[in-house]
Every structure is written in C-alpha cells, then in structure tokens.
C-alpha cells in the first residue's frame, strides 16, 4: 500500500472518476517503489547510512514524504498512466532530477 494518498495522486493527474482507482493504486505503488529504488532507500525519510548532510536527517517518520519526493512520484505515475513513450521518458528524467538530492549514494 502506498505512502502517498491516492486522492492526491488523482488530483495531480486531473482524474475525477473512480473507474481507474484499482489501476491507479497499482501504478502509484509501482511509482513509489521506483522512486525508492532510484534513491537507494527503503523508506522515503530518515538518514542514509554514514552520509553527513543528508537532507532527511532528523525526520522521525520513515514514511514521511517531502514535497519534492511527492512530485517526483507523481511524475513517475504520470509516465505510467497514459503518457506517450517519449513523454514517459521525459517524465522519468524529471522525476530523477527531483529525487537526486535524496539519493543514498553518489553516481548515476
């Protein structure tokens, strides 16, 4: 189950019907998983092991999502929900740019 509320994701996508809720929930779960994999984290918040200056040091709730992380997840969701292949790639790159400051290790 997602950390991010489905109703917020639907609002981001301008989806006002309920007929795609199950599909959107699966895609949202996948987008969160993709974001966590990219950040090399098991949770959205909390410090990375042995990384000083981590932007999430001191955040106590492991499921707290920053606004930047949330937007990145929404971009990944949008890439999976009806975007053309070219647009999907652009959305994924934009999400990675937003997630990069939260990444637990350097590199691509």
C-alpha positions in Angstrom: 0.0 0.0 0.0 1.2 3.5 -0.9 2.5 6.1 1.5 1.1 8.8 -0.8 -2.7 9.1 -0.8 -4.5 8.0 -4.0 -6.8 11.0 -3.9 -3.8 13.4 -4.1 -2.3 11.4 -7.0 -5.7 11.6 -8.8 -5.8 15.3 -8.3 -2.3 15.7 -9.7 -3.4 13.7 -12.8 -6.8 15.6 -13.0 -8.6 12.3 -12.7 -12.1 12.9 -11.3 -13.7 9.5 -11.8 -13.3 6.3 -9.7 -13.3 3.7 -12.6 -9.5 3.6 -12.7 -8.8 3.6 -8.9 -7.5 0.0 -8.8 -5.2 0.6 -11.8 -4.0 3.9 -10.4 -3.3 2.4 -7.0 -1.2 -0.3 -8.6 0.7 2.3 -10.7 1.1 4.6 -7.6 2.6 1.6 -5.6 4.9 1.0 -8.5 5.9 4.7 -8.8 6.8 4.8 -5.1 8.8 1.6 -5.5 10.7 3.0 -8.5 11.4 6.2 -6.6 12.8 4.3 -3.6 14.9 2.1 -5.8 16.4 5.2 -7.5 17.1 6.8 -4.2 18.6 3.6 -2.9 16.3 3.8 0.2 13.9 1.5 1.9 11.8 4.5 3.2 11.2 8.0 1.9 12.7 9.6 5.0 15.5 9.0 7.5 19.2 9.4 7.2 21.3 7.4 4.8 23.8 5.3 6.5 27.1 7.2 7.0 26.1 10.2 4.9 26.6 13.5 6.6 24.5 16.3 5.4 21.6 14.1 4.3 18.6 16.3 3.8 16.4 13.9 5.8 18.4 13.6 9.0 16.2 14.2 11.9 13.0 13.2 10.2 11.4 10.7 12.6 8.6 9.2 10.5 10.0 6.7 8.0 7.0 7.2 5.7 7.2 11.0 5.6 7.4 12.2 2.1 8.9 15.6 1.2 7.0 17.8 -1.3 9.8 17.2 -3.9 9.7 13.4 -3.4 5.9 13.5 -3.8 6.1 15.5 -7.0 8.7 13.0 -8.3 6.4 10.1 -7.5 3.5 11.8 -9.3 5.7 12.3 -12.4 6.6 8.6 -12.4 2.9 7.8 -12.0 2.1 10.1 -14.9 4.7 8.4 -17.0 2.9 5.1 -16.4 -0.6 6.4 -16.8 -1.3 7.3 -20.4 1.9 9.1 -21.4 3.4 8.5 -24.8 6.8 6.7 -24.8 8.7 9.9 -25.5 6.8 11.8 -22.8 7.2 8.9 -20.3 11.0 9.1 -20.7 11.0 12.9 -20.1 8.8 12.5 -17.0 11.1 9.8 -15.6 14.1 12.0 -16.2 12.4 14.9 -14.4 11.5 12.7 -11.5 15.1 11.6 -11.2 16.3 15.2 -11.1 13.8 15.8 -8.2 14.9 12.7 -6.4 18.7 13.0 -6.8 19.2 15.2 -3.6 17.7 12.4 -1.5 19.8 9.6 -3.0 21.8 7.5 -0.6 24.9 7.2 -2.8 26.6 9.2 -5.5 26.6 8.2 -9.1 24.1 7.8 -11.8 
